[in-house]
Amino acid sequence: MKGGVKDKGATIIQWPWHGGDNQRFLVDQQSDGSWKISAKHSNLVLDVRGGSVDKGADIIQWPWHGGGNQRFNIQPAYISGSEVDKVLKDQLKGKLASGCKIHYADATYFLTPLSEARRIIHQSFVDAQKWTQEKFDCDDFALVLKADFAIDGYKNGERRAAYCMGIVWGQLPGPHAINWIITEDLKVRFIEPQNDQIFDPRPSDKGIWFIYC
C-alpha cells in the first residue's frame, strides 16, 4: 500500500519487499468461493476502483461491502522444473552431498496448500504398513506416498501438473529415504511417510545424494 497510508481510496503499488504491514495481506474465502483480501495495516480490503472492468483499472483499499469488485479468484500456483531446482538448492544449501543427483520427471509442477498436503497424507494408509527389511522399508514407504499424491492429482480434473512432491535419499539423519514437498508458500518441507510427520529440514539432515520429483 503506497506510503503505508490507512485512508480509504489509497492505491496499491508494487515495491521492493521490506516486510511492513502495508505489504502484508490477509485472505478470507467467501461462501461463493471468491476471496476477500484485506490489507493488514489498515483492515481495508482490495477493491477495483469504481467497479471498473477496464484493463489497467486502479486497485485501491476500501471498506468491505461485498461487491464483485472486492471479490477475487485465486488461481492454482504452478512452477517449472528449473524453478523447483533453484528452490531446492537454495533451501537445502549445505545439505546436498557432492555430486547429488536431482531428477525431474515433468516440466511443470503444482504447488499445493499445506492443508491439502495434510489431507492427502491423512487419507494415505502407507503409515499403517509394517516396516520389513528389504521387502518394505523406508524407500518403499516414500514410493507409496508419492504414488498417493500422483493418484490424487490424476483424479483432480482441474490440475494440469503433478504435485511438487517427491522422494529424497540421504543422511536423514542416518541412511534413509523420506518424502519432500514444496507448498504454495515456496517452502521446502520433509515428510516422514512412516508416521505422517511434516517438518522443516533439520540441522541433522545432510549428505543428500538423490532427489526425485
N, C-alpha and C positions, 0 to 999 in steps of 0.2 A: 504494500500500500504506500503510495507516494508520500514521502516525508513522515510516515508513521501517524498521519492525522486520523482523528476519530470522527470527523464530520461526515454526515451523510452526503453522498454525491461525490466523494473523493474518488479519483480514478486509480485503476490498477496499472502498475508499470512493471517492467522487468528490470532486475538489478542484481549485481553480484551478491552471493549469499553472505550474510553477516549474522544470521541466527536470531534477529529480533522478532518480537511477537507480531510485527506487521508483515513478516514473511512466513508466518505460520497460520495454517488454516485447519478448521475442524469440518469434517464431512459427516452428514447425517442422512441416511437413506429414508425416503418418504414412502408412503403406502403405495404409490403408483410406480415405484421402482426408480424414480429420479432421485437426485441428491441435492441437498441444501449445503452450500459451502459458506462457512462463517469465518470472518477474519478474527483471529484470536485477540488482537489488541483492542478491537472496538465492539466485538459481538454483533456487528452488522454483517449482512450476507452479500455475496456477489450477485450482481444484478446487471442485466443488459439494459443500458440506459434507454428509457422510454419504451421498452418492449420492442425495440427495432429488430428487424430481421435482415438488415443490410450487412453485407460483409464489411468488416472494418469498424463496426459499431463499438462504442466505448463500453468497457466493463467497469462498473462503479460499485461502491458499497452502499447499502440502503437497508432500512428496517425490513424485516421479513413480512411479506403479505401473501406469499404462497402462489403468486402468479407464475405463468410459464417462463417468464424471463428471469426467474430466480431459481429455476429447476434445471439441473444439468445431468447429462448422461455421462457416466464414467465407463470408458471402453477398456476391455482387457488389455493388459500390457504384454508386449512381445519383445524378444531380444534375440539378436543374431548370435551365431556361434562365435564369431570373433569378439563380440561384446561379452559373452559368457567367459571366454578365455581371459579377457582383461580383468573381469570382476574376480574370478577365481585366483588368478595370480596376484592381484593386489591384496585380497583379503587373506590369502594363505601364504603371504610372503614370509620366508624363513621356515616354512613347514614342508616345502617341497624338496624332495631328495634331488641330488644332481642327476640329470637325465630323466626326470619324471615324465612319463608319457600321459598325455591327455587326448582322449578320443571323443570327437563329437559325431554322433551318428546322423544328426539332422542339421539343417541350415538355420532354423528358427525355433525358438522355444517360448513357452508360455510362462509368465511369472504369476504364480498363484498367490492369493492372500494366505497368510499363515493359518487363518481359521479354516480355510478349505483344505489345506495340507493336513491339519489335525483331524478333520473329518475322514479323509481317506485312510489315514494311519489307524484311526479308531475302528474303522469298518474292516480293516485287514485282519485276517486270522493268523498271520505269519507268526506273531508273538506267542501264539498258543502251541506252536510246534515244539517238539523236543529236539534239543541240540544233540547231534550224533556225529562223532568224529569221522571225517572224510565223506560221510554219506549225506549229512545235512548240517553243515557247520556255518560259520559266520558269513561266508560269501553266498551261500545258498539262501540264508535269511534275507540278505540285501538284494539278491536277484529277484526273489519273490515279491518283496515290497516294491521294487522298481516295476515289476510286471503289473502289480495292482494299480500303480499310478498310470501306467500305459493303458490299461483296460478302462479306467475311469475317464481318461481323456478321449478314448475311442468312442465311448458311449455318449459323450457330450457332443451333440451335433453342431454346436456353435464354435468350438475351438478349431483353429486352423494349424495348431502346432502342439507338440508333446510338452508335458510339464518339464520345466527346467530343473531336473532332478536326476540323480544317478547314483553311482557307486564309487567309493574311494577305498583304496588299499594303502596301508602304511603302518607306522608305529602309532597305534591309536588306543592306548599308549604302547601296548605290545603289538606284535604282528596281528593285524585284524582288518576286517572289511566291514564297513558300515555304509549308510546312505548319506548323501548330501543334497541340499536343495537351495535354490536362490528364490526368495519370495519377492512379492511386488515392491517391497522397500529396498530391493537390490542388496539384501543382506544374505551372506552365506551362513547356513546352519547345517549341523550334522544331525543325523537321526540314527539311533540305535534300534534296529528292527527287532531285536530280541525282547525289548521291553517298551517300545513306543516312545522312548525319551527323545525330545528335541532339545538341542543345546548348541550354544556358540562354540566354535573351535577352541579347545583348551590349550594352555601352555604346554601340556604334555603331549599333545597331538603333533607329530612331526614325522620326518622321514617318509613322506607320502611318495609312493613310487608309481602309482597308476590311478587315473581318474577316468571314469566312463560316464558319458551322458547320452 
